[in-house]
């Protein structure tokens, strides 16, 4: 496993952690933590994709990042 594979796996862990915490009702989907975990995960996965590119994965991660940034913006503006 390369360093960039490891970074991507950590990113997957962040996304899964966000979803798991949401399902366990430990975080709110409208709060900044959920969006921050997802955005961080997407960025880390995109780092790994830079070195081992897959178009479909890159497209979904770009969308995931954009949606997460929108959620962060709403949370920081107090629109949750």
Order of alpha helices (4+ residues) and beta strands (2+ residues): alpha-alpha-alpha
